[in-house]
Amino acid sequence: DTAVSQTPKYLVTQMGNDKSIKCEQNLGHDTMYWYKQDSKKFLKIMFSYNNKELIINETVPNRFSPKSPDKAHLNLHINSLELGDSAVYFCASSQSDNSPLHFGNGTRLTVT
Amino acid sequence: AQTVTQSQPEMSVQEAETVTLSCTYDTSESDYYLFWYKQPPSRQMILVIRQEAYKQQNATENRFSVNFQKAAKSFSLKISDSQLGDAAMYFCAYRSSGSGNTGKLIFGQGTTLQVKP
């Protein structure tokens, strides 16, 4: 299936731990994104990469480090997790010609 | 900076009836895109409909249509013949166009739609 897939679907961890969320798209898109949806369901962009280059970094704490090994993958690594990091994290991709974003199914991160 | 506002946190509609979800936005740009996304309880973000600002004609997708008022900066979504499967949270979103477009979507706060049988 052509899609944006992210793993894991659920992630429960303790404060202070380091964790990663992986994202892969097989749509041939050249731009990938990470969005955060908070407890009030508000969605906000965190990062975007175009052809492995960082384009957007929306004042995200440097505990969050995206890594794009190739244009089909954009992983999110989070160091020293805090309670406030609990949220749903969405990966998305698009072609840079203004085509719509395609979203993954989200990763629900719970920090205890 | 652009902003998107959805003033209706919750709406409800009887099955088979029509409902309109409101969205307003603020921008100084003349060229941009507007979207409605649907998020059912499964959490998946599904594109419902898209409108290019340079097009005067309102976009339609089957039972979904928009009322795009560029001067008023209004972009409402009309769902006709509502079905139980339409129950979800709906997000209005804005995206800049043209050179320097980063593809970034700016979302409204969302409207939860309940469909009553």
Interface residues (C-beta under 8 A of the other chain):
Chain A: T31 Y33 Y35 K40 K41 F42 L43 K44 I45 S48 N50 I55 I56 V88 F90 A92 S94 S96 N98 P100 L101 H102 F103 N105 G106 R108
Chain B: Y33 F35 Y37 Q39 S42 R43 Q44 M45 L47 R50 M89 F91 R95 S97 N101 T102 G103 K104 L105 I106 F107 Q109 G110
